[in-house]
Amino acid sequence: LHELEALGCERMGIPNPNEVGLKGQERVKFKMCDLLEMLEFAIVEMAMGNNLAQPIVKNCGVAIRCMVAELDIEDVVRVGAYLHKVFAAAMTYGVEIEPWPAIAEATGLTAAEEKAA
């Protein structure tokens, strides 16, 4: 993943995040924020009828689930609470998201909270 990211940055002519001083937890938090923003954008696209955004939502969900393991517990709770709000908003607009049970489990969101969302 880091190699693909470096290649993409090079092609776009922007600094590689691996080379600008982001290390450890700081880098993981930065990447998590980036994934959450991408997820929100894809959900909005789906709400407007763009079903081609479904793979983006799914892939973001998988990546978020994997990255949660790298966060400290306070940040896991924050991500879980934020995703709870995202789930609620998505459902309000009729957007169904496949990987949410796995994400909810990884972030500590209970089944009852997930259904309430």
C-alpha positions as CSV (number, residue, x, y, z in Angstrom):
1,L,0.0,0.0,0.0
2,H,2.8,2.4,0.9
3,E,4.4,1.8,-2.5
4,L,1.2,2.5,-4.4
5,E,0.6,5.6,-2.3
6,A,4.2,6.8,-3.1
7,L,3.7,6.2,-6.8
8,G,0.3,8.1,-6.8
9,C,1.9,11.0,-5.0
10,E,4.8,11.1,-7.4
11,R,2.4,11.1,-10.4
12,M,0.3,13.9,-8.9
13,G,3.4,15.9,-8.0
14,I,2.5,16.1,-4.3
15,P,4.6,15.2,-1.2
16,N,4.5,11.7,-0.1
17,P,3.0,11.5,3.4
18,N,5.6,8.9,4.3
19,E,8.3,11.6,3.8
20,V,6.7,14.6,5.5
21,G,7.1,13.6,9.1
22,L,3.9,11.7,9.8
23,K,4.9,8.7,11.9
24,G,3.1,6.0,13.9
25,Q,-0.2,6.9,15.4
26,E,-0.2,10.3,13.8
27,R,0.0,8.7,10.3
28,V,-2.7,6.2,11.2
29,K,-5.0,8.9,12.4
30,F,-4.4,11.0,9.3
31,K,-5.2,8.0,7.1
32,M,-8.3,7.1,9.1
33,C,-9.6,10.7,8.6
34,D,-8.9,10.4,4.9
35,L,-10.8,7.1,4.7
36,L,-13.8,8.6,6.6
37,E,-13.9,11.6,4.3
38,M,-13.8,9.3,1.2
39,L,-16.6,7.1,2.8
40,E,-18.8,10.2,3.4
41,F,-18.3,11.3,-0.2
42,A,-19.2,7.9,-1.5
43,I,-22.3,7.7,0.7
44,V,-23.5,11.1,-0.6
45,E,-22.9,9.9,-4.2
46,M,-25.0,6.7,-3.4
47,A,-27.7,8.8,-1.9
48,M,-27.9,10.8,-5.2
49,G,-28.3,7.5,-7.1
50,N,-24.7,6.8,-8.1
51,N,-24.5,3.0,-7.5
52,L,-21.0,3.0,-8.9
53,A,-19.9,4.4,-5.5
54,Q,-20.8,1.1,-3.8
55,P,-17.4,-0.4,-4.3
56,I,-15.8,2.7,-2.8
57,V,-18.1,2.4,0.3
58,K,-17.3,-1.3,0.6
59,N,-13.5,-0.8,0.2
60,C,-13.5,2.1,2.7
61,G,-15.3,-0.1,5.1
62,V,-12.8,-2.9,4.8
63,A,-9.9,-0.5,5.1
64,I,-11.4,1.2,8.2
65,R,-12.0,-2.2,9.8
66,C,-8.3,-3.1,9.3
67,M,-7.0,0.3,10.4
68,V,-9.0,0.3,13.7
69,A,-6.6,-2.3,15.0
70,E,-3.8,0.2,14.8
71,L,-5.6,2.9,16.8
72,D,-5.5,3.4,20.6
73,I,-8.7,2.6,22.4
74,E,-9.8,6.2,22.8
75,D,-9.6,6.7,19.0
76,V,-11.4,3.5,18.4
77,V,-14.3,4.8,20.5
78,R,-14.2,8.1,18.6
79,V,-14.3,6.3,15.2
80,G,-17.1,4.1,16.4
81,A,-19.2,7.0,17.6
82,Y,-18.5,8.9,14.4
83,L,-19.5,5.9,12.2
84,H,-22.6,5.5,14.2
85,K,-23.6,9.0,13.0
86,V,-22.6,8.2,9.5
87,F,-24.7,4.9,9.6
88,A,-27.7,6.9,10.8
89,A,-27.3,9.5,8.0
90,A,-26.8,6.9,5.3
91,M,-29.9,5.0,6.4
92,T,-31.9,8.2,6.5
93,Y,-31.2,8.6,2.8
94,G,-31.8,4.9,2.1
95,V,-28.2,4.0,1.5
96,E,-27.5,0.4,2.5
97,I,-23.9,-0.4,3.4
98,E,-22.6,-4.0,3.3
99,P,-19.5,-4.1,5.6
100,W,-21.0,-2.3,8.5
101,P,-21.5,-5.3,10.8
102,A,-17.8,-6.0,10.6
103,I,-16.9,-2.3,11.1
104,A,-19.3,-2.1,14.0
105,E,-17.7,-5.1,15.6
106,A,-14.2,-3.8,15.1
107,T,-15.1,-0.4,16.6
108,G,-17.1,-1.8,19.5
109,L,-20.5,-0.6,18.2
110,T,-23.1,-3.0,19.6
111,A,-25.7,-4.7,17.5
112,A,-28.4,-2.7,19.2
113,E,-26.6,0.6,18.5
114,E,-26.1,-0.5,14.9
115,K,-29.8,-1.2,14.4
116,A,-30.6,2.2,16.0
117,A,-28.3,3.9,13.6
